[in-house]
Amino acid sequence: MKPIFNRIVVLGVGLIGGSFGMAAKRNGIANEIVGIGRNPSKLNRAKELSAVDYWYTDIDEGLSDADLVYLATPVGNIIDFLETHSTLVKPGCIITDAGSTKEVICKTAKEHIPHNVYFIGGHPMAGSELSGVDAAAPNLFDNATYILTPDSGSNTEALMKMREMVNSIGANIIELDPAVHDRYVSVISHLPHVIAAALMQMAEEFSEENPQIYDLVSGSFRDMTRVAGSSPEVWRDICITNADNIAKASLVFKKHLDKGIEYIADCKSVMFEEWFSDSKSLKDKNIKKR
């Protein structure tokens, strides 16, 4: 396959950026992958794992001659890059991101990116609670949903290249308006992370009575709190930039939780069984296994 890009620059070669670099190399998407980061030892590890071909700690130097810039840092750093460095790339370069919120990022891009540089927002719905390039894998995006958030002003050729790139790494494209994206992911991603953190805080409170509570942890609690092990820096930025949607989703969640608590308190066994049955049917129908 002919490469889509000559040089891809990945800013932030951790779990997502490293996996993207590996996937791009595996599928021949670019002639070379360049990594940019702050820690030379981590960048050297990324090269050892074939996530990048070369690396730089100097952003200005690393951006040289990039055809695609892939921003895989926390949302706050993505916004900062768009505000301060997007003018440094060459004309015709495409900038994309892997941020978990889109409205603020896309608005910032529109305000700061030069007219001859093209931005297409992105969000791969893939990852884990682990972080760092050692957790990266070239098949992370296989059969995953990959959201793109173009608008009516997006460059047609740049969008076509992004679609080709996403298909080439094995992901499935969904295109959404940035505001719609943020509303939906608050429900299926952001609020669940908040709930996982709250469950851990609750368990810790009970552990003050007896630390042995943690010895009782099994499948359900472990599964529900898995994402509580994610990067605090990443999730701080996500919650700050999608606060309104997360707050609205939490009210809907509380409504349904209160209904279940009511059934328990009133010993409405038939209603409670129906509540569980409805939830099981909805999960079986709508949540696909990867």
PLY file of the C-alpha trace (Angstrom):
ply
format ascii 1.0
element vertex 290
property float x
property float y
property float z
element edge 289
property int vertex1
property int vertex2
end_header
0.00 0.00 0.00
1.25 3.46 -0.86
1.82 5.55 2.29
-0.83 8.18 2.99
1.75 10.49 4.56
5.49 10.89 4.30
6.09 12.03 7.88
3.75 11.64 10.85
4.65 13.42 14.07
3.14 12.03 17.27
3.07 14.41 20.20
2.75 12.31 23.34
3.99 8.76 22.76
2.10 6.99 25.53
-0.67 4.40 25.37
-2.67 6.05 22.56
0.14 7.85 20.76
2.39 4.81 20.96
-0.36 2.48 19.75
-1.09 4.84 16.88
2.58 4.93 15.91
2.77 1.12 16.02
-0.43 0.77 13.99
0.76 3.33 11.45
4.05 1.47 11.01
2.34 -1.94 10.84
0.01 -0.77 8.10
2.49 1.31 6.09
0.60 4.57 6.57
3.74 6.72 6.62
7.36 6.56 5.55
8.49 7.69 8.99
7.01 8.24 12.43
8.51 10.96 14.62
7.80 11.18 18.34
7.84 14.29 20.51
7.85 14.23 24.29
9.53 15.49 27.44
11.30 12.38 28.71
14.23 11.04 26.62
14.19 7.63 28.31
10.49 7.15 27.56
10.99 8.31 23.98
13.90 5.92 23.59
11.66 3.13 24.88
9.08 4.12 22.27
11.73 3.71 19.58
12.76 0.32 20.99
9.13 -0.80 20.77
8.85 0.46 17.15
6.28 3.11 18.04
8.50 5.79 16.43
11.49 5.91 14.12
12.99 9.09 15.58
12.22 11.35 18.51
12.70 14.90 19.76
12.19 16.72 23.04
12.12 20.06 21.23
8.64 20.63 19.77
9.74 23.19 17.19
12.45 20.89 15.84
10.23 17.81 15.89
7.45 19.47 13.90
9.74 20.06 10.96
8.21 18.90 7.66
5.29 17.06 9.30
2.47 15.98 6.98
0.28 14.84 9.89
0.55 15.92 13.52
-1.17 13.51 15.91
-1.85 15.08 19.33
-2.07 12.31 21.94
-1.57 14.31 25.13
-4.03 15.32 27.87
-6.73 17.70 26.64
-5.17 20.71 28.30
-1.91 20.14 26.46
-3.76 19.70 23.16
-5.42 23.06 23.64
-2.09 24.64 24.55
-0.44 23.23 21.42
-3.19 24.56 19.18
-2.88 28.00 20.74
0.92 28.23 20.69
2.43 25.87 18.11
-0.07 25.23 15.30
1.41 28.12 13.31
4.77 26.33 13.17
3.72 23.48 10.90
4.10 23.70 7.14
1.22 24.67 4.83
-0.92 21.68 3.90
-0.18 19.82 7.13
-3.09 18.06 8.82
-3.43 18.30 12.59
-5.59 15.82 14.45
-5.99 14.81 18.06
-7.05 11.91 20.23
-8.67 13.97 22.96
-11.70 12.65 24.82
-13.56 15.95 24.59
-14.07 17.72 21.30
-16.07 20.95 21.49
-13.39 23.05 23.25
-10.59 21.52 21.17
-12.35 22.09 17.84
-13.25 25.67 18.83
-9.63 26.37 19.77
-8.40 24.90 16.48
-10.77 27.06 14.48
-9.56 30.18 16.29
-5.82 29.53 16.10
-4.86 27.26 13.20
-3.73 29.07 10.01
-6.03 28.86 6.97
-3.49 26.73 5.07
-3.25 24.11 7.85
-6.12 21.64 8.29
-7.60 20.34 11.52
-9.82 17.28 11.84
-10.77 16.38 15.40
-10.63 12.75 16.43
-11.31 10.45 19.36
-10.44 6.74 19.26
-12.78 4.85 21.58
-10.01 2.53 22.66
-7.55 2.31 25.51
-7.22 0.96 29.03
-6.55 2.10 32.57
-2.84 1.60 31.88
-0.61 4.39 30.63
2.75 4.73 28.93
4.18 3.28 25.77
4.81 -0.10 27.40
1.02 -0.53 27.46
0.74 0.36 23.76
-0.19 -2.22 21.13
-0.44 -2.07 17.32
-3.87 -3.75 17.39
-5.42 -1.38 19.95
-7.67 0.19 17.31
-8.74 -3.03 15.60
-12.57 -2.98 15.31
-12.71 -0.01 17.68
-14.96 2.96 17.03
-12.96 6.02 15.95
-14.88 9.29 16.06
-14.06 12.13 13.67
-15.57 15.58 14.17
-15.31 17.54 10.91
-17.54 20.51 10.20
-18.82 22.27 7.09
-15.54 24.19 6.82
-13.27 21.15 6.96
-10.94 20.65 4.03
-12.31 17.84 1.85
-8.94 16.34 0.94
-7.75 16.39 4.55
-10.95 14.65 5.68
-10.56 11.99 2.99
-6.99 11.30 4.16
-8.14 11.04 7.75
-10.87 8.58 6.80
-8.33 6.52 4.87
-5.92 6.59 7.80
-8.54 5.49 10.35
-9.69 2.66 8.10
-6.07 1.61 7.61
-5.45 1.14 11.33
-8.49 -1.16 11.52
-10.97 1.15 13.22
-14.58 1.96 12.35
-15.44 5.60 11.70
-18.35 7.53 13.18
-18.57 11.23 12.33
-20.22 13.49 14.90
-20.69 17.15 15.63
-18.26 18.07 18.47
-21.06 19.12 20.84
-23.00 15.90 20.17
-19.82 13.91 20.76
-19.28 15.52 24.16
-22.86 14.90 25.21
-22.77 11.21 24.31
-19.32 10.39 25.70
-20.28 12.01 29.00
-22.73 9.10 29.33
-20.71 6.16 28.04
-17.21 7.20 29.14
-16.83 10.24 31.37
-19.49 9.67 34.03
-18.50 5.97 34.40
-14.97 7.12 35.28
-16.37 9.48 37.91
-18.53 6.66 39.32
-15.51 4.33 39.45
-13.56 6.93 41.43
-16.52 7.42 43.79
-16.78 3.65 44.36
-13.11 3.56 45.37
-13.62 6.48 47.74
-16.62 4.69 49.25
-14.67 1.47 49.76
-11.86 3.39 51.41
-14.35 4.93 53.83
-15.61 1.45 54.77
-12.03 0.21 55.07
-11.54 2.57 58.02
-13.83 0.21 59.92
-11.91 -2.85 58.71
-9.18 -2.89 56.02
-10.11 -6.50 55.31
-12.87 -5.22 53.02
-10.31 -5.09 50.20
-9.64 -8.83 50.63
-13.26 -9.40 49.59
-12.92 -7.65 46.23
-13.96 -9.89 43.33
-15.23 -9.59 39.77
-17.97 -6.98 39.92
-16.13 -4.41 42.05
-12.87 -4.97 40.19
-14.58 -4.55 36.81
-16.50 -1.46 37.87
-13.43 0.26 39.32
-10.90 -0.76 36.67
-10.84 2.69 35.09
-10.20 4.33 38.47
-6.59 3.39 37.79
-6.42 5.76 34.79
-4.22 8.86 34.62
-5.49 11.56 37.02
-4.03 14.28 34.77
-5.92 13.01 31.73
-9.23 12.73 33.59
-8.85 16.10 35.29
-8.73 17.77 31.87
-11.59 15.68 30.48
-13.92 16.54 33.36
-13.02 20.24 33.30
-13.72 20.53 29.57
-16.97 18.54 29.66
-18.29 19.53 33.07
-21.81 20.57 32.04
-22.52 17.37 30.14
-21.16 15.18 32.92
-23.30 17.05 35.47
-26.43 16.58 33.33
-25.68 12.89 32.81
-25.18 12.44 36.55
-28.72 13.72 37.22
-30.19 11.15 34.81
-28.04 8.44 36.40
-29.19 9.48 39.88
-32.84 9.23 38.74
-32.36 5.61 37.71
-30.25 4.76 40.76
-32.89 6.26 43.05
-35.51 4.08 41.38
-33.49 0.96 42.18
-32.89 2.11 45.76
-36.63 2.71 46.14
-37.39 -0.87 45.04
-34.89 -2.19 47.57
-36.17 -0.03 50.42
-39.80 -0.99 49.77
-38.95 -4.66 49.18
-40.64 -4.53 45.77
-39.13 -7.80 44.61
-41.20 -8.09 41.41
-40.40 -4.53 40.33
-36.73 -4.97 41.20
-36.49 -8.18 39.18
-38.12 -6.42 36.22
-35.66 -3.54 36.62
-32.72 -5.95 36.45
-34.34 -7.86 33.59
-34.83 -4.69 31.56
-31.20 -3.71 32.15
-29.96 -7.14 31.09
-32.04 -7.02 27.90
-30.72 -3.55 27.05
-27.12 -4.67 27.58
-27.53 -7.86 25.56
-29.15 -5.92 22.72
-26.94 -2.83 22.56
-23.49 -3.51 24.01
-21.37 -5.47 21.58
-18.34 -7.46 22.60
-15.10 -6.50 20.84
0 1
1 2
2 3
3 4
4 5
5 6
6 7
7 8
8 9
9 10
10 11
11 12
12 13
13 14
14 15
15 16
16 17
17 18
18 19
19 20
20 21
21 22
22 23
23 24
24 25
25 26
26 27
27 28
28 29
29 30
30 31
31 32
32 33
33 34
34 35
35 36
36 37
37 38
38 39
39 40
40 41
41 42
42 43
43 44
44 45
45 46
46 47
47 48
48 49
49 50
50 51
51 52
52 53
53 54
54 55
55 56
56 57
57 58
58 59
59 60
60 61
61 62
62 63
63 64
64 65
65 66
66 67
67 68
68 69
69 70
70 71
71 72
72 73
73 74
74 75
75 76
76 77
77 78
78 79
79 80
80 81
81 82
82 83
83 84
84 85
85 86
86 87
87 88
88 89
89 90
90 91
91 92
92 93
93 94
94 95
95 96
96 97
97 98
98 99
99 100
100 101
101 102
102 103
103 104
104 105
105 106
106 107
107 108
108 109
109 110
110 111
111 112
112 113
113 114
114 115
115 116
116 117
117 118
118 119
119 120
120 121
121 122
122 123
123 124
124 125
125 126
126 127
127 128
128 129
129 130
130 131
131 132
132 133
133 134
134 135
135 136
136 137
137 138
138 139
139 140
140 141
141 142
142 143
143 144
144 145
145 146
146 147
147 148
148 149
149 150
150 151
151 152
152 153
153 154
154 155
155 156
156 157
157 158
158 159
159 160
160 161
161 162
162 163
163 164
164 165
165 166
166 167
167 168
168 169
169 170
170 171
171 172
172 173
173 174
174 175
175 176
176 177
177 178
178 179
179 180
180 181
181 182
182 183
183 184
184 185
185 186
186 187
187 188
188 189
189 190
190 191
191 192
192 193
193 194
194 195
195 196
196 197
197 198
198 199
199 200
200 201
201 202
202 203
203 204
204 205
205 206
206 207
207 208
208 209
209 210
210 211
211 212
212 213
213 214
214 215
215 216
216 217
217 218
218 219
219 220
220 221
221 222
222 223
223 224
224 225
225 226
226 227
227 228
228 229
229 230
230 231
231 232
232 233
233 234
234 235
235 236
236 237
237 238
238 239
239 240
240 241
241 242
242 243
243 244
244 245
245 246
246 247
247 248
248 249
249 250
250 251
251 252
252 253
253 254
254 255
255 256
256 257
257 258
258 259
259 260
260 261
261 262
262 263
263 264
264 265
265 266
266 267
267 268
268 269
269 270
270 271
271 272
272 273
273 274
274 275
275 276
276 277
277 278
278 279
279 280
280 281
281 282
282 283
283 284
284 285
285 286
286 287
287 288
288 289
